[in-house]
Amino acid sequence: MKTKPSFLATLIIFLSLAPSAWAQSKVRINWTAVTGAQSGAYVAKEEGLFKKNGLDVELIHIPSSSRGIQAILAGEIAFSYMDGLNQAQANLKGANIAFVVGATNNMVFSLMAKPEIKRISDLRGKKIGITRVGSSTHTAALYALSQGGLKPVDYQILPLLEVPNILIALSAGQIDAGVVSPPTNSRARKAGFNELMNVAKEGPEYVSVAIGTTRAYISANEDIVRRVVRSYTEAVQLFRASKQVGTRVLQKYTKVQDQEILEDAYDQFREYLAYPPYVSRKGVEAILTELSEKNPSVKAVKPEDFMDMRFVSELEKEGFFKKAAAK
């Protein structure tokens, strides 16, 4: 005669079979800019990939890397998108933040200008829009303008807080040029503005956007970090595989309705979103070289001091990317 399993045995069986949703870990992740560069988090949230991996994620929007880093250090959030320069500067002041997954290892920005401005050198004495001083748009602006032979004394930088604000100011004639990311560069081209430089194509390898957290958080919450990285990676895989998914999340988070512009932005980020999502060592080196020009002690630090790529590496070792390529 068969005996019924005990209550404890039944509970153990139930827990082993129950979906991860029954005990999800709450995590706050910050996205910093209205750009397709942060599509990994958008897709992971909208397509249920965080939830699938046992995470109850609250996506919040605190504009700018520096403010995101401050929120992490204050314990208000666990993870934030951030640019490599701000992260490095914070770490050199003792923040001890590590990148755990990379988003873009190029500066995916365009320097857009009024129709009558044909060359970067024409911007001498002009007003240039960026989001914030010290931001990735500022870094891209300095690079592009220097390639045109201009020095910081040759133009005026105007911080406008958000990327879409730069196009609004350009359209209103309040600035002469500005650095914008997709889909805003697509909108600017369609409106008749000149693309003086596509910094992603013409610029250096440079860690423009990545996701980071403190090493203390990683140490105390290694499994959560692992699941965040897996969710993000699955999201980028899905973004690359499905234009429908990609344009849908871009539409929601950028508020752009024009399908042509959304598809152009999607195509740009399908090319430039890092996959596998490693942070480029060479891209970190470029930042450290830049900082060492004013602070020689930076030469003593290594790129590995600014990133922890073992979670992406684990996915690669388990064959995640090979399986994805075989589909």
N, C-alpha and C positions, 0 to 999 in steps of 0.2 A: 504494500500500500504506500502511495506517495505521500510525503509529508509536506505541509506548506512551509515555505521559507520563513524564517523569523522576521520580525519587524526590522531589526538592524540590517539583516542581509538584504531585505527589500529596499531599504533606504540607500544602502551602498550601491546597489544596482541602479537605482533611480538617479543617484548623483553622478554615476559614471556615464549615464546615457543622456542626461539633461543637457540642453544647449548651454553655451557659455553665458547666455544672457542672464541666467539665474544669479550669477555672482559677478557682475561687471564692475570693473575698477573705474572710478570717476577721475577724469583727467581734463585739465583746461589747457587748450592749445591756442596760441595767438597767431592770427595772420595780420600782416603789417601793411600791405599795400594792395591797391586795386590793380592786380596784374595776373596774367595767366601763369606767371612763375610759381604761384602758390596753389596751382590746380590740384596737386597731390592731396592736400588736406581737404579741398572742396569735394573731390570725388570720394575720398574715404568716408566723409561725413554723409554726403547725399546718397551714396550707393550702399550704405550699411556695412562698409568694410571694417570700420572701427568696432561696430557692434558685433560683427562676426568673430572678431578676434578678442572678444571679452572686454571691450572698453566702452565706457559711457563718456563720450567726449563732448565737451562744450567748446565750440569754436567761438572765440571772441575776437574783436577787431580793435587793437590798439595801434594806431598808425606810428610808424618809425621803429627801426631796429633798437635804437637807444632806449626808447620807452619800454619796448618789449623786454629788453635785458633788465631794466630796472624792476619791472614787474616780476620777473623770475627771481631776482635777488631778494625781493621783498616777500617772496613766498606766495604771491597772488596767483601765479600760473606755474605750470610745470614746464611747458615747452613754448618756444616762439620761433617763428621765422626771423632771420636776421642776416645782415650782410657781413661779409668777411672782415671788412675794415673795422666796423663798430665792435664786432666780437673780439678781434685782436686787441684793439685799444682797451676794451674793458678787461680783458685777461691780463694785460700788462699792468693794470692797476689792481690786480688781485681778485678778479671776479671768478676765475676758475670754471669757466663755461666750456663745454665741448660740443662740437657739431656731432650729431649722431646719424644724420642723413643729409645728402646733398640734393639741391634743387637745380640750380643753374651754375655752371662753372665758366660762364661767359657773361659779359654785361649785356643782357638782352634789352637794349634800349636803342632808340633812334634820336638823333639830333634833328629836330624839325624846325623849319624857319618860314618866315613870310615868303610869299611867292617871288618877290623881287630880290630876295637874297639868294645868290647862286653858289657862293663859296663860303667856307668857314671863316676865311680871312675877312669877309665882308661884315663880320660880327664885331669888328673893332668899334668900341664906343657904344655897343648895344646892350640891351637888357636880356638876360638869359634866365628862364624859369627852371627851377628844380623843386623837389619836395621839401627837403630840409638840408641845412648845412651839415656835412658829414655823412649824408645818406648815400646810397648806391647811385641815385640819380646825380648827385653832386660829383661823385667819383667819375662817373661816365662823362659828365659835362667837362670836367677838367681834362680828361684824356682826349676827348674829341677836339676841344678848343686848342689844346697844345699841339695836336697834329696839324692844325691849320696855322701854326706859327704864332698863336696868341698866348699872352701871359695873363695871369689873374688881374693885373692892373689895367688890362686893355678892355675889360667889359664889366658889367654889373650883374651879380648873381641875385636873383629874387626867390626866396623860399615861399612856396605856395601850398605846402602841407600834403596835398594828395595829387596823384598823377592826372586825373581828369581835370583838376583845376588849372593845370598848365595849358591844356588845350583851350579851355574857356578863356584864359588870359590872352593866349595867342590870337584867338578869334576876335577878341575885343580890342586888339591892338595895344594891350597893356605891356606886352613883352614882344621882343623881336624874334626870339627862338626859345626852344625848350627841349628838355630831354624827357622822352616819354617811352613807356613800354607797351607791348601789345595788350589789349586791343586798341589802346589810345593812339598808337602810331598808325594803325590801319585807318582809324577815323580821321586822323590828320591828313594822311595822303589823299583820302577820298574828298576831303574838304579843299584840296588844292594846295596844301603847304608842301614845301620842298624838304626832302630827306637829304640833309647834308652829309650824314654819316650813319650807317647801320653799324653800331658799335659791336654787336654780336659777331658780325662777319669780319669787320675790319680791326677789331680790338684784340687785346691779349687774352690768354686764358687767365681767369680771375674769379675767385669765389664771390659771386654776386648775391646769391640767395641760398641759404641752407637752414636746417632746423637744429636748434641747440637747446641744451639744458645744463644744469650744473653737474659737476662730477659727483657732488654729494648726493644729488637726486639719483644719478645713475647707480651709485653704489647701494643706495637704500631701496631702489625700485627697479632692479635690473630686468625683471620679467615684464613690467609695464613698458619699459623702454623697448624691449624686444618686440612687444606686440604693436607698439606705435610704429616702429620701423617696418615691420611686416605689413601693417595696414597701409602705410604710405606707399610702400613698394608695389603692393597689389593694385593700389589706386593709379599709380603712374602707368603700370602695365595696362590697366583698363583704359586709361585716357589715351594711350598710344594706339590701342586696338580699336577704339570706337569713337569716331568723329561725332556721332550722335550724343554720346555721354559727355564728351569734351566740350562741345558747343553749348550743351544744356547747362552745365555748371558755370561756364564762362558767362553765359547770359544772366544767370541768377546773381553771381557775385560782382560782376562788373556793371550790371544794369544796361548793357548794350542790347538792343533789339534787332539791329540790322544783321541779317543772316550772312551776308557777304563778308562783313567785317569780322563776325564771330569765326567764320571758317578760316579767314586769313590769320587771325590770332591763334586759332587752333593749330594751323599748319606750322606757324613759327615755333610754338612751344613743343609741338611733337618732335621737332628737330633739336631743340635746345634743353628740354628737361633731361637731366642726367639719368641714364639708365644703362646698367645698374647704377643706383643712386649714391655713388661714392662722391665725397668731397675731393676735389682735385688737389693733390699735394703740390703740384706745380702752381696752381692757383693761389694756394696759401703762401707759397714762397714769394710770389709776386707782391703780395700784400706786405709781407715782412721786409722785403727789400725796400719797398716804398717807405715804410715806417723807420727803417734803419738809417735813412738819409738824415733824419732829424734826431734820432736817438740811437747811437752806435751800439748800445747795450742789447738792442733787439737782435743783433747778429748772433748772440749766444743761445737764442731759443730755436726750437725745431718745429716744423709743421705739425708733427705728432702731438705737440703740447696743446694743440687747438682743436683736435678732433679725436673721436673714438669710433672707428669704422668697423669694429668687430661684429656688430649686429648685422650690417650689410654683408660682411664677409661670411657670417654663419649661413645666410640665405644662399650665397653663392656655393658654399661647400655642400649644402644639402641638395644642390642641383636645381634650385628655384628658377634661375634664369635660363638654364638649358631646357627645362620642361616648358617654360613659357615660349621659347623660340620654336619648340617642336610642334606647338599647337597650330 
